[in-house]
Amino acid sequence: MLVRSLILLVLNGLCLSAVSQASTAQNSDSLVSWQGMFSQGGLVIGTLVNDRIKEVKAVKRTLEVTPSGKFAIGLGRDFPETLSVTFVLLDESTVVKTYPIKKRDYNIQKVEGVPKRTVTPDPEHIKRIQKEAALVKKSRSNTTNETHYLNDFSWPAKGLISGVYGSQRFYNGKPGRPHYGLDIAAPEGSPVTAPNGGVVVLAEPDLFYSGGTVIVDHGDGVSSSFLHMSKVLVSVGDRVESGTLIGEVGSTGRATGAHLDWRMNWFDQRIDPRLLMKESVPPKK
C-alpha cells in the first residue's frame, strides 16, 4: 500500500508540475484579473477591475459577483480546450474573453476486492442509489452567497495520498466512472476536519456508494464532499470553520480500506482539491 501510494504521488506530482507550468493565472486586462489554474480540474477566481461591468456569464451561468468584484469558475475533469467568459456592460453591450484550458493526463487504477453488490448492484438497490443520487444533487444546489472559498484551504485529514483526482478505476476488472476525489489513507477513526468555512448541506451516515458522507457549502457553488467516514459528527445547517471536526475516517460504502475521499465541486463541475492547496501533500501525522 505504501509503495503504491508513493508511486501515485510521484506520477501525479509530475502531472501537477506540468499543469503549474502551463498557467497559474492569466494576465490582467482592462476587465478582469485572475487567480488560479486555467486547467482541467482547476478553480479560477476573477476580480473585476472595471466598474462598467453589470454581469458576468460563463459555463451557461450568470455568475454571482461579490461586493468586492470577485467570482468563481470551476473547470471540470474533461473541460474543453477553451473557457469563454461574457462580460455584460452597463449599456447592455457585451465583451467575450476566451482563455485556453490546459488538458491533463490521468492515471488508470485497478481496484480488487470490492464487494460485488457495489460494483453490480442488485435490482433492489437501484431505487436506493437513484434516491441518494438525487439527494446529493439537491444538496449541492443549495449554495449560499457566502465567500469562504476565497480563503485558503487546509488539508481535511492527515495521511498518505492513495488515490488521485481524474483517475479511471477498474473495480474487480470492470471499468467504473472516473475518480473525482483525492483519497487520503489514514487509520480508522482519524479526525476529518473542515478544510474551509461553510454550511453543512448534507450529513448522511450510510449512503450506498459513499457511506458516511458530509457536504459543506463554501459559497457561490463551491462545495466539499467527504466520503466513506466511519462517523458523521455534524448535522445539516451547522456552520463550520476551517479546522472544525466533522467526522472520522472510515471504510464505509464502496471502499476497500480506511481512507477519506475528499471531493470538490463548483456546481456540476468537479474540481481537483489538490490544485487549491499550497502544500502538495497532506501532513502525515
Residue, then its C-alpha position, 0 to 999 in steps of 0.5 A: m500500500l505504501v509503495r503504491s501510494l508513493i508511486l501515485l504521488v510521484l506520477n501525479g506530482l509530475c502531472l501537477s508540475a506540468v499543469s503549474q507550468a502551463s498557467t497559474a493565472q492569466n494576465s490582467d486586462s482592462l476587465v478582469s484579473w485572475q487567480g488560479m489554474f486555467s486547467q482541467g480540474g482547476l478553480v479560477i477566481g476573477t476580480l473585476v477591475n472595471d466598474r462598467i461591468k453589470e454581469v458576468k456569464a460563463v459555463k451557461r451561468t450568470l455568475e454571482v459577483t461579490p461586493s468586492g468584484k470577485f467570482a468563481i469558475g470551476l473547470g471540470r475533469d474533461f473541460p474543453e480546450t477553451l473557457s469563454v467568459t461574457f462580460v455584460l456592460l452597463d449599456e447592455s453591450t457585451v465583451v467575450k474573453t476566451y482563455p485556453i484550458k490546459k488538458r491533463d493526463y490521468n492515471i488508470q487504477k485497478v481496484e480488487g476486492v470490492p464487494k460485488r453488490t457495489v460494483t453490480p448492484d442488485p435490482e433492489h438497490i437501484k431505487r436506493i442509489q437513484k434516491e441518494a443520487a438525487l439527494v446529493k444533487k439537491s444538496r449541492s444546489n443549495t449554495t449560499n452567497e457566502t465567500h469562504y472559498l476565497n480563503d485558503f484551504s487546509w488539508p481535511a485529514k492527515g495521511l498518505i495520498s492513495g488515490v488521485y483526482g481524474s483517475q479511471r478505476f477498474y473495480n474487480g476488472k470492470p471499468g467504473r466512472p472516473h475518480y473525482g476525489l483525492d483519497i487520503a489513507a489514514p487509520e480508522g477513526s482519524p479526525v476529518t476536519a473542515p478544510n474551509g468555512g461553510v454550511v453543512v448541506l448534507a450529513e448522511p451516515d450510510l449512503f450506498y456508494s459513499g457511506g458516511t458522507v458530509i457536504v459543506d457549502h463554501g459559497d457561490g457553488v463551491s462545495s466539499s464532499f467527504l466520503h466513506m467516514s466511519k462517523v458523521l459528527v455534524s448535522v445539516g445547517d451547522r456552520v463550520e470553520s476551517g479546522t472544525l471536526i466533522g467526522e472520522v475516517g472510515s471504510t464505509g460504502r464502496a471502499t476497500g480500506a480506511h481512507l477519506d475521499w475528499r471531493m470538490n465541486w463548483f456546481d456540476q463541475r468537479i474540481d481537483p482539491r489538490l490544485l487549491m492547496k499550497e502544500s502538495v501533500p497532506p501532513k502525515k501525522 
